[in-house]
Amino acid sequence: VLSVCAIATNGALDAGGAYYMISRALGPEFGGSIGIMFFLANVCGSALYVLGLVEAVVDSFGIPPGQEAGTGVHVLPQSYWYELLYGTVLLALCLLVCLVGASIYAKATFLIFLIVAVVLGTILVSFFATRPLKVPIRLPNSNGTETDNGFFTGFSLSTLRDNLGGEYGVDYTTGQMMSFSSVFAVMFNGCTGIMAGSNMSGDLKRPSYSIPRGTISAVLFTYLVYNLLAFLMCATCNRILLQKDYGFLRDISIFPPLVTVGIYAATLSAAMSNLIGASRILYALARDDLFGRALALAKKTSASGNPVMAVILSWLVVQVVLFSGKLNTIASVVTIFFLLVYATVNLACLALEWASAPNFRPTFRYFTWHTCLLGIAGCCVMMFLISPVSASASLGFLLLLLLALHYLSPSSTWGYISQALIFHQVRKYLLMLDVRKDHVKFWRPQMLLMVQNPRGSARLIDFVNDLKKSGLYVLGHVELQDLDMLPSDPLQPQQDSWLSLVDKLNVKAFVSLTLAPSVRHGVRQLLFTSGLGGMRPNTLVLGFYDDEAPQDGLARHPAFTSAREDVHLGFPPLRAPTTPKLLSAREYVGIVADALKMLRNVLLARQLESLDKAWELRRAASPPPTIHVWPVNLLRPDSARYADTCSLFLLQMACVLNMARAWRRARLRLFLCVEAGTMPHAQEEKLRQLLKDLRIQAQIQLVPWDAITRLHWQTCQGPPGGPAEEEEEEGIVNFPTNTTQVSDEYVCAANKLVLEQSPAPAVRFLYLPRPPADTSLYPLYLHQLELLTRGLGPTVLVHGVSAVTSTQL
């Protein structure tokens, strides 16, 4: 109740009551599933009260068991089908009232309230005014009926003492042994009416004002009356009378017919209350379109706004439930449904409180997260005490509804409490993520992929998603505009298109867009600002700079083959082959140099759009697809080291790709370039030991390259083993100066060497040398990279600047 009051006073309420509160707090999945459960709870509750009314009517006017003809007022036949007929007639009366509308229901309810208040007053007076008497009780058995005697003793301490113990007996209407949980299940249904006001939230003028006051008043009044009646009954009626005559209040009343009228009025009011509550919940579910066409009929209303079709549909479901026959048969089911709803209302309030959202400011403040948690625990415990099987089945049904709505229902604009809770926890854990405690054992790639136009980079985006190994993945884009010259930020309208692309490609990536006067400045901004706390990109991924015409791979991507209308996500068409590029070769190499200066690893991906991953990985198992790894700097034949930082990073990235689920069938092939007279088997054994220490499974293949290096030394006019250029040292940022000493003939020969290794791999990893220190050599450097990777198919050039491998535990 406290949770209902808190949520009700936190904003405007519409039709649906508890369903509306839960759906707007926890989102459509929880709201829709609980809405169905709450609808069923009210439907079963309405049937419960109708059956209770039938039981009272038959008790007053039914022909006693064992008699063929009635006498006096006892003229109604008793059997399953007759009682179903009586229930149908009474339910039709409730239907007529609810069809007229909420106004006539409110007037009828107020009239019933007055009648019940008078009856209650009469009953309280009867406990004091009635003298002790013996009450004969007729009980049905297999031989007809038997008679027992109950006693109204008046106020007696011995009677009170005798009734204090449990001593549960057999329910004479069902023949079942009662227990605390079964009695609680029946009694709890007398307390569910406190939600009637919230169910009528769409018909109240000021629901945020009326619901808290009305609900709390109802709870306090019900609590006092029930406790007072329980005390008076236990102090004046013996156990036989209480257990074997459910209509004993009529027998001890100073005016018995008035008690009968009160029972009829109370049960009829409760039945109408649950029926109209169920119809309002069904109408709210239909209006929210969570179940599509399945509930479309329930949207129809009368001219006055009364959801007549929802009322009729609810009436039909109640009529079906009436076939269960006995009141106590469905009492436990109704109780479990209501307890589940109450637990979820508490959960919604608890989530809002824990999310610490600034806009959660209910004017009702008499609640804490402790009360919410206590309410959830109490509801769950009682559910399983009443019936573990029914409670488990209800939770299973709720889970199925939740999953179905999660995958099938359209997105809503209500706001999701899960997002607020995730934000709250992520902020807390990001603050705990201390970059000073980073260790190479737990290193993982955190990618920043620069994308000019997703239409030409769909497969590259998918490939880098496989490379991230549960690390950060950011799609970066630079818009070449000046904010000073614009009326507003042009990036905001683009954000939704990029996020839709991420969803459609099913990649786990963030999106970061920026404005800059040049691409190089924009990439610098993103390298400096992307990420948060300990989650910042440590690896920059770029597409390759060449003269190939861009191809629209988005329309050919498997994610778009079934829905081509979704291809138009708001991205511009690709650049025409004759259109100049947005950045020059010098600026492109400058971006690589900037990233290395900022101690970011760099990957250059060429022809990744030609990689058909699905086809490569669906090929026959023999031979499996391969990943070729060349850990030697092919543009530095005078420095053929395999254990420097860059080579180890290249090995790590190839291994990470092989660990991805989609690439586990692929096999790593590591190429060891050897020269005559250099003890190749010793080098192979050393490399094999390194792979063993790093726990990397790969096939090593020796590749003689004497003819290739001879071309280099002939161009340099220096003997093999002569003075080599200064090698880079780990941890020191320097720039090789041998770019001009590598001839095109040598680079083409190295390209041919790589290309000749068969079978053709799915993807190749090559060593990316540092750009030269002289910026005038940037075009030549890029030209050499183009020659080296020409015709190789999907290729990734890799340069690492940080230690990423570890042999420690």
N, C-alpha and C positions, 0 to 999 in steps of 0.2 A: 504493500500500500504506500509506504514511504517512497519507494522507487517510482511508482505510478505518479504520485503527486509531484515529485521532482521533475520528471520528464514532461508532465503536462504543463508545468509552469515555465518551461524553457523556450516556448515559442508557440506559434499558432497551431491549433489542432484542427484536423479535418475528420471526415467520416472514417470509421474503422477502429476507433478506440485503441486497445492494446496493440493491435496489428499495426496501426498507423505509427504508434510510438516506436515499436521495435524495428519496423522497416526503415523509418527515417533515421534511426540511430545506428543499426547494425548493417544496413544495406539490403538490397532486394533479395539476396539468397536467404538470409536468416528471416527477413520479414515475410517473404512469400511462404516459406516452409512453416513458420510458426503461425502465419495467418490461416493456412489450411488446418493446422492442428487446433487453433482456437475456434475456427468455424465448426469443426467436428465436436469440440468440447461443448459448444453452445447447442449444437444440434442434439447431441446425446443428453445434455442437460435438460433441454425442452422435453425430450421423450421421457426422461426420468420423472419430471414433475407431472407430466400427463398420466404416466403409469401410477404415480402416487395418488393423483386425484381419482383415477379409476378405482384404486384400492380402497380409498375412502368412501366412494360412492357405493361400491359393492358391499362394503362393510355395513353401510347404513341401510341400503335398500335391497341388498341381494338376498336371494332365497338361501337359507342356511343349508350347509352341506348335509346330505342324507335325506332331504325333503324334496318331494317332486313338485309340490305346489307351494306358493308363498302365502303368507298370512299378513294382513295389515299392510304396512308399508314395504314389507320385504317381498317385492314382486319381480325383481330383476334376476334373470337366470345367470348362473355362474359357470363359465367354462372359458377355455383359452380364446375361442373365436368370439364369444360374446364380449369378453373384456377387450379384445382388439377392436370390436365394433364401437364400444363405449369410448375407447381412446381416440378412435378416428373422428367421432362426433365432437368430442371436446377439442381436439386439435383443429377441426374445421372452425370452431368458434374463435379460437386464438387467431387463425388465419384471417378471418373476417375483420377482426379488430386491427391487425397489423396491415391489412390491405388499405384500410381507410387512411392510415398515416400515423405519424408520431404524435400529433396533437391529441387525437382521440385516445391513443395509448396512454399518454401522460395523464389525461383526465380520468381514464379508467383506473390507472395505477393509484392515483390520489384517492379515489373513492375506495379502492380496495385497502389502501393504507388506513383509512378511517375505520373501516369494518374490522380489520385485524387489530387495530389499537383498542377498539371497544371489546373485542373478544378476549384480547390479552388481559385487559383490566378485569373482565368477568372471571377469567381463570385464576388470576391472583387472589381475587376476593373469595373464590370457591375453596382455595386451600385453607382459608381461615373459617369460612362459614359452614362448610359441609361437616357433618358429624361422621364419626367412624362408621364404616359400612363394609359389607361383604359383597364382592362383585363376582358373579358367576361368569366363567369363561368357557366358551365352546371351542374346542380344538379339533381340527380334522385329523383323522388317522386312516389306516387301511380298512378298518371295519366301519367307517362312517365318521362319527364324532364322539368325543369324550368331553366331559365337563370337569373343570377345575375351578378352584375358588381363589381369587385374589382379595387382598384386604387394603382398604384405605384406613389407616390407623390414626389419622390426624398427626399433629406434631408429636414425635416420639423419638427420644434419644436412642433407644434400642433399635428402632427402625433405621435411623440414620447410620448407626454403627454397623448393622447388618448389610447395608447397601454400599459401604465404603470399599469393600474388596472387589476384585474383578469377577471371578466365578462366571466366566462366559458360558452361555448355554447355546441351544440349537435355535436357529431362526425358524419359526413355525411356518413361514411362507415359502421357504426354499428347502428346508430340511438340512441346511448346512450348519456346521459348528462355527460359532462366531469367535473372533479373536480381537485383540486391540486394533490390528491393522484393518480388519474388515469393518469394525464399528467406526473407526476413523474415516474410512472410505465413504460410509453412508452419512456420517455426521458432517463431513467436510462440504458436502453438496449444499448444506444449509447456509454455508458462508460464501458461496460463489456469487451471490447476488450483489456483493459489494462492487463488482466490476460492471454492473449494468449501466451505471452512469457514464463510465468511460466508453462503453460500447456505443452510446448515443452521442458521442462527441461531435458528430456532424450535424446534429439537430439542436445542440445547445447554443444559446446566444453568446455566452462567454465561457467556453469550456475550460480555459486556463484558470478561471476564477471558481467555477462551479465544481469541477471534478475534485480538487483537493478537499474542499470543505464538505462536499456531499459524501465522498468516499470515507473520509476519516469519521464523519458523524455516523455513517452507516456501520462502520467497524465498531466504534465505541458503543453504540446503541445495541448492536447485535451481541457484543461481548457481555454487556451487562444483563440483557434479557435472558440469554442462554444460561449464564451462570446462575442467575436468580431462579429460573425455572428448574435447573438441575438440582439446586439445593432444596427447593420446596418439594420436588418430586421424591428425592431420596429421603427426606425427613418425614414424609407422610404416606408413601406407598410401599408395600412390601415387594420383595424381589419377584415373586410369581406374577404379580400384577404388572410390573414394569416389563418383564421379559415376554409374557405370553398374551398381552393385550395391547396392541399398538394404538388403540383408540380409547385408552383408559381415561383421558382427560374429559371425554364426553360423559363417562359414567360417574365422575365425581363432581361435575359442574352443577352449579345452582340453576343453570338454564341450558340443558344439553343441546337443543337445536342450534343455539348460537355458536357453540364450539364447532359443530358440523359446518355451519356457514363460514366460520373463520378458516377452517381447513381447506374448504373449497376455494375460498377467495385467495388464500396465500399460495396454494399450489397453482391455481389458474394464473395468478400474477407472475409467478416464477416461470411458468411455461411460456407465457407471452413475452416476458423479458428476454429469455434465452432465444426464442424464435426471432424476435425483432433484432436482437444482438447478432445472431448468426447471419441474418439477411444484410445487415449493415457491413459486416466483415466481408461477406461474399461480394457485395457491391464495390467495396473499396479494392478488393483483389482484382475484380474485373476491370475497374477503371484504371488501375495501374498497369494493365496489359502484361502482367508477369507470366500468365499462362496462355497468352495469345487468343486464338479463336475458341478455345475450350470453355472460356467463361464469357464470351462475347454477349451471350443472351442476357446475362445478369446486369448489363449496363443500362438496360432500358428502364426508364422511369416514367411516372405519371406526370401530368401537367403541373402538379404541385411539387414535384421533385421526389416523390416517394418511390424507392426502387422496387416496384411491384414484382418484376420478374425475379429479382433476388429473393423476395419474400416467398414467391411460389416455389422456386427451386429449393429453398430451405425447408419449406413445408413438406415437399416430396421426400427429402432425405430423412426428416423426422419421422414421417410415416413409415419408411422402411425400417428405422430403428425400433419402432413400436412392436415389430414382430418378435423382438427378444422376449417379450412377455412379462417378466417380473422386474420389479423396481431394483432389488438388491443385485440382480444379475448384471446390470449395466452401471451400478453406482461406482464400482471400483474403476471402470474404464473412464467414466466422466471425471473422477477425482484425479486420475493419472494425467489426463489431458490438461486439466486446469493447473495442476501442479507444474507440469512442463511449461505451460505458458507463463505462470508466475515466476518460475526460475529464469526464464528468458527475459522477462521484464527487468528482473534484478540484474541479469547479466548486461542488459543494455545500459542501465544506469551505472553499473560498475565500470563498464568500458568507457562511458563518457567521463566519469570521474577520473579514471586512471589516465585517459588521454590528455588531461589537463589543457583542453582547448579553451582559448579565451572566451569563445562564444557560448560555452556552457555555463550560463549564469541563471539557474532556476531561482525564482523568487521564494520557493519553498525550500528552506535550508535545514529542516530537521531530519537530515539523513547523512550518513557517511559511507565510505566504501566498506566499513565493517558491517553495517546493517545489510548492505547488498550481498556481501559474501555469506553472511549468516542466513539470509533468505534463500540463496542458491543451495547451500548445504542442506538446510532443512527440507526444502522441496525434493531434492534428489534422494535424501535418506528415506523420506516417507513414501516416495514412489516405489522404491524397491522393497520397503517393508510391506506395502499393500499387496503388490504382486510383482515379483521379479520378472516373470515371463512377460506380463503386459508392459511393464516399464521398459524392458529391453526391446520388445517389439515396437513400442512407440518411438524410442530413440532411433532404432534402425530405420523406421519409416521417415522420421524427421531427417536423418542423414541422407537417405535416398532423394527426398525432395530437395534438400540443400544442394546436392551434387547436380541434380537435373537442372535446377534454376541457375546454378553457376555456369553451366556449359550452354544452356539453351536460351536463357532469358536475355532480352536486350539490355544494353547498359543504361543506367539511370543517371539522373542529375541530382539525386537526393544527397549525395555525399556518403562516403563509406567510413565507418568508424575504424575499420581495419587500417586505413591509410593514416589516420591520426595516431593510432597505437604504434604502427610501424615507424612513423616519423619520430615519435617519442623515444622508442627504444633505439633506433638507429643513431639519433643524436647522442644518446647516452654512450653507446658503444663506440662511436667515432671519437668521442672525447677520451675513451679508454685506450684507443689504438695509438700507441706511442711510437713514433718513427725512430726514436733513439733506441728502441728495443728490437729493431729489425735484425734478423739473422739470415745468413745465406741459406741455411737449411730450410727455411720457410719462404724462400723467394718464390714469387709467381709473376708471370708477365701481366702487366697492366697497360693495355693498348690504347693509343690514340690514333685512330685511322682517319686521315684527311680525305674527304670526299667532295669533289667538285659538283658532280651531278650523280645521284644514285642510279639513274637510268643506265649509266655505263659502268657501275661498280657493284651490282647486286651480288655477283658470285664472289667478289673480293670481300664484301661485307660478311658473307657466309663463311668464307675461308678463315678470316681473322677471328670469327667467333669460335672456331675450333681451336685456334691457337692460344686463346686467352687463359685456359686451364683454371677456371673459377676465379679469375682475376678481374680487375676493373676493365671495362671496355667502353670507350667513348667514341662516338662518331662526330668528328669535327668538320665544320664547314665555314668558309670565309666568304662573306658577302662584300664585294668591293664597292662601298658607298661611303659617303661622308654624312654622319648624323647631323652636322651643323646645317646641311643643305636640305634636310628632310623634315616634314611636319611631325613625324612620329617614327617609332622604331619599326622598321620593315621586317624584323626577324620574328616578331610575335605571331603574325599570321602563318609563318612557315613552320612553326614549332609543331602544330598538330599534324602536318603532312609528314614530318620526319618521325614523329612518334607512331603514326599509323604504319609507316614503312617498317619500323622496328617490330611492331606487333605482327605484321603480315609475314615478314621474313623469319619470325620466331627466333630472333637473336636477343641475347641478354646484354643490351647495350644502353648507355645513356646518350643523350644528344646534347652537343654544345655548339652553338652558333655564335658568330661574332662579326662585327663590322670592322673593316680596316682599309687603309688606302692601298695596300698591296697584299698579295697572298703571303709573302714572307713575314710581314708584320703581323698578319692574322694568326699564322702558325705560332709565332713567338708568343702572342697573347694566350693562345690556348695551352701551350706548353707550360706557361707560367701559372695560369689560373685554373685549368681543368682539375677536377677532383676536389677532395676536401680532406683535411687532416692527413691521416696515414694512407689514404687512398688517392694517389696521384699517378698519372701515367708515367711509366718508366721506359716505354718503348713507343717510338713514332713509326707509323706505317704509312708509306706513300705509294701511290701507283707510279708506274714507270713513265718517264718523259721520252716519248718517241713521236714519230710522225704518222703512226697508224690512225686511221679514222675511227672514232669511237663508235661502238655498236650498242644498240639499246638491248641490254640483257635483262631488263626488268620484265618485259613482256614474255620472254622465253624462260624466265625462272619458274621452277616447279610451283612456287607459292602462288603464282598468278595464272597458271594454266587453266584452272577451273573457274576463274572469275575475272575475265579480261576487263570488265568494266571498272574493276578496282585498280587497274594499272595507272589510271589518271589520278594521281595523288596530289597534284598541284605542282609537280616539278616541271621545269621548262624543258623543251626538246633539246637533244644533244647538239653540240657544236658541229656545224658543217665542216667538212674537210678543208674548205677554202677559207674558213674564218680564222683569224689569228688567235693564238692561245692567250690566256689571261696572265701567264707568267713566262719569262724567258728561261733559256737553259741555264744562264748564269744565276738567276734567282732561285731556280730549282735546286741546283747544287748548293747554293747558299743556305737553303733551308736544312739540307743534310748537315752542313758544317755547323749551323746554329744549334741543331739538336745535339751533336756530339760535344760542342762546347758546354752545353747545359747538362752533360753527362746523361743523356738519354740514348738508349739503344736505338738503332735505325734498321728498318726493313723496307726494301724496295721490291714491290711485287710487279712482275711483268707477265702479261698474257694470262692472268688468272681468270679472266672472263671466258677463256677457252676451256677451262677446267670443268668438265661435267662430272662432278663428284659422284652423283648417283650412278652414272654409267661405269665409272672407274671401279667403284666398290661393289658393283653387282656382277662384275665379270666372273668367269669361272674360277673356282677355287684354285685351280692349278694352271698357270702360276698365279699367285696372289699379286695385287698391285704393289709397286715398289716406290720408295722415296729415296732418291739419290742425294747423297750428302758429300760435298767437296769442301773439307775443312781447311784447305790450303789456299793462300792468296795467289790466285792464278796470274794476277798482274804484278806480282813480286816474286819471280822465280828464284831470286837470290835469297829469299827468306821463307823457306818451306817448313815452317814450324806448325805443329799440330796441337800444341798444348798452351798456346797463348790465350788471353782472355777472350778474344774475338772468336777463335776456333771453338773454345768450350761453350761459348754462348750459342754458336751455330748448332753444335751438337745438341744442346739443351732444347732449342726450338724445334729441331727435327723430332727429338724424343717426345716433346709435349704434343706435337701433332699426332704422333703415333699412339699416344695415350688417349686421345679423344675417341669417344665411342664409335663414331663413324669411320675412323681410320685404324681401328685395332687389327683388322685383317692385313693391313699393309705391312711390308717388310722394309727395314732400313738397310741400305747398301752404302757403305762408307768407302770412298775411293782414296787410296794411298798412292800418291805420285812418287815414284822412285827413279833414281838414276843408276846407271851401271857403276859398280865399284863402291856403293854406299851401304852394303850389307842390308838388302831389302827385308830379309826375313827377321833380322834383329829389330828393324823399325816396325815390322808388322806385329811382332810379339810385344813390343813396348806399347803399341797402340791398343792391342788386344787387352793388355793388362789395365790400361787406362779405362777402357770401356767396362771392364769387369768391376773396377773400383767405383765407377759411376753408375753401376747397375743399368747399363744401356745395352740392349740386345741388338746387334747389328752384324751384318755380313761384311767382312773386309775384303776388298778387291784391290790387288796391286796393279798399278797402271804405269808402265814405263813412259817416261816423257823426255828422254834424251834428245830426240829430234826436235821437240818443241823448245827446250831450253837452249839448244844450239842456235836456233834462229835468234834468240834474244842476245846471246853473247856475240854473235856475228854483227848484230846491229850496234851493240855497245862497244865493239872492238876491244873486248876485255876477256881474258881467259876465265873459265869456270873456276870458282874458288878464289878469284881475285878480290880486290877490295869491294865490299858490298856497301850499299847505301846504309845510312844510319837507321837502325831498326827502332821501332817504337817500343818503349818500355811500358810495362803495366802501370796504370795509374797516372801516366804523364800524357798530357795532351800535346802531341806534335804532329807534323804533317809530312808525309813522305815526299821526297823531291824527285822520285824516279818516273813521274808520269811521262815526261818527254822522252824517256829512254826506252819505253816500250813501243815497239813498232806495230802498225796495223797488221803486218804479216804475222807477227807472233800472236797477236790477240786472235786473229782468225784461225790460226793453227790450234790455239787453246780451245776455241769454240768448237772446232771440229773434233778435238779429242773428247770433249764432254759429250758431244752429240753421238759419237760412235759407240758409246757404252750402251749395250742392249741387254735386256729388252727396254723399250722406252718407258720411263717412269711416269707415275701420275703427277709428280711435282719434283723439282730440283731445288736444293738449297746450296747457294754459292757464297763464298766469302766476299764481302763488300769492303774494298780498301777505303782508307780515309781520303777525303778530297784534298787536293794540293793546297799548300799555304798560299800560293800565288793565285789570286782570284782570276787573273787573265787566263789561267789554264783550266778553268771550270768547263768550258765547252769541250776541250780535248778530253778531259776526264770523263765527261758524260758520253762522248763519242766512243771511248774505249769500252765503257760498260755496255753500250748498245751493241758493239761488235761482239763482245764476249757472250751476250745472252741472245743473239739473233737466232731465231729458228729453234730455240730450245723448248718451246712450249711453256707451260706454267712454271715459272722460276721465281724464287725469292732470294734476293741478295741481302745478306745479313752482316751487320757490324755491331758487336757488343762492346760496351765500355765498363760493365760491372761484373763482378764475380757472381755466378749464379749456380755453380755446382758445388757439391759438398760430399765428402766421403765419411763424414762423422754420423753418429747416431743422432 
